[in-house]
Amino acid sequence: MKLEHHKQSVSSEKTAETYYDSAEADNFYFNIWGGEDIHIGLYEETKDIFKASRATVAHMANAIPGLNIDTQIIDFGSGYGGAARYLAKEYKCNVTCLNLSDVQNKTNRRLNIEQNLDNLISVVHGSFERLPGPAAKFDVVWSQDAILHSSNRERVIAQAWRALKPGGMMIYTDPMQADGCPPGVLQPVYDRIHLESLGSISFYKEVAEKCGFTNFCKEDMTHNLLTHYSRVLEELEKNYGPMCKTSSKNYIDRMLVGLRSWIDAANAGYLAWGIIKLTKPI
Ligand SMILES: C[S@@+](CC[C@H](N)C(=O)[O-])C[C@H]1O[C@@H](n2cnc3c(N)ncnc32)[C@H](O)[C@@H]1O
């Protein structure tokens, strides 16, 4: 990696780690965003954030053929490990949770032990920009709403390529900017979680094909982004008093501003979200 890129990567990793390790973020995400699942939900059948978030996991798992006891999965940016427990419980898959936040990793390990799943799930502290361990070890690279935090997304896709066995699949979701989004309009969106940019469908397609991935497949589900942020805003407003006590008033007030910025940008058609699938050819 070039020195300048290396410095940017280390600083975006540090920013994400500090952000998710804070007690305020831990409290907000675990209690309001979706519990053990902290990604955008699918709201076709429910308005409940926790159920909708779980529906995204189930929908993604359904999109992977032949998941079973022999399937080795790595989850890039695994948060509290909700997806890993679902995959281990429903399909008996082996899952490696790779995540930067030690605070989340601690909760993840505890929940795995409580649910007798620690034999199928290992939790590793680390970055998806510099993967530990040997190449070509996994059948599936899974990631939900985590790659947006990277300042070098091209490298993350290259790391997925390295991690996968030939014939393996990467499946991920990521909040993105819409193709054709005018320049300069997303700063309030970046500010909520200290980003410098967002990926886009066309960016990911180009980068994936450059790596050698085939069968680029996208399921555009952008409308769920707007619903999800609106529901999180509603819940946060409803629980404003207690949340100001457990996180701080300053954190919650900034979060309200940030959520409204994402809703405005989504309403203006500047954002995109969906499921992307890539195949590493044999
Ligand atoms: C919005 S959360 C999503 C968590 C989880 N995927 C889920 O859907 O519940 C984003 C996650 O990305 C993780 N993350 C951000 N940058 C990372 C990096 N460079 N390497 C590993 N994890 C990272 C954070 O620790 C956080 O858990």
The ligand as a MOL file (V3000), in Angstrom:
LIG
                    3D

  0  0  0     0  0            999 V3000
M  V30 BEGIN CTAB
M  V30 COUNTS 27 29 0 0 0
M  V30 BEGIN ATOM
M  V30 1 C -23.0510 -0.1300 11.3300 0
M  V30 2 S -21.9860 -1.2640 12.1150 0 CHG=1
M  V30 3 C -22.5520 -2.8050 11.3960 0
M  V30 4 C -22.2240 -3.9850 12.2620 0
M  V30 5 C -22.7120 -5.3380 11.7610 0
M  V30 6 N -22.2190 -5.6050 10.4290 0
M  V30 7 C -24.2010 -5.4110 11.7620 0
M  V30 8 O -24.7850 -5.3110 10.6680 0
M  V30 9 O -24.8070 -5.5720 12.8160 0 CHG=-1
M  V30 10 C -20.4140 -1.0260 11.3420 0
M  V30 11 C -19.3470 -1.9570 11.8840 0
M  V30 12 O -18.1640 -1.8620 11.1050 0
M  V30 13 C -17.0570 -2.0870 11.9580 0
M  V30 14 N -15.8560 -1.5810 11.2580 0
M  V30 15 C -15.6470 -0.3330 10.7630 0
M  V30 16 N -14.4460 -0.2680 10.1520 0
M  V30 17 C -13.8750 -1.5040 10.2540 0
M  V30 18 C -12.6480 -2.0720 9.8150 0
M  V30 19 N -11.7500 -1.3610 9.1540 0
M  V30 20 N -12.4140 -3.3770 10.0870 0
M  V30 21 C -13.3150 -4.1230 10.7910 0
M  V30 22 N -14.5010 -3.6270 11.2360 0
M  V30 23 C -14.7830 -2.3410 10.9710 0
M  V30 24 C -17.4250 -1.3570 13.2320 0
M  V30 25 O -16.7060 -1.8240 14.3310 0
M  V30 26 C -18.9230 -1.6880 13.3260 0
M  V30 27 O -19.1180 -2.8620 14.0540 0
M  V30 END ATOM
M  V30 BEGIN BOND
M  V30 1 1 1 2
M  V30 2 1 2 3
M  V30 3 1 2 10
M  V30 4 1 3 4
M  V30 5 1 4 5
M  V30 6 1 5 6
M  V30 7 1 5 7
M  V30 8 2 7 8
M  V30 9 1 7 9
M  V30 10 1 10 11
M  V30 11 1 11 12
M  V30 12 1 11 26
M  V30 13 1 12 13
M  V30 14 1 13 14
M  V30 15 1 13 24
M  V30 16 1 14 15
M  V30 17 1 14 23
M  V30 18 2 15 16
M  V30 19 1 16 17
M  V30 20 1 17 18
M  V30 21 2 17 23
M  V30 22 1 18 19
M  V30 23 2 18 20
M  V30 24 1 20 21
M  V30 25 2 21 22
M  V30 26 1 22 23
M  V30 27 1 24 25
M  V30 28 1 24 26
M  V30 29 1 26 27
M  V30 END BOND
M  V30 END CTAB
M  END
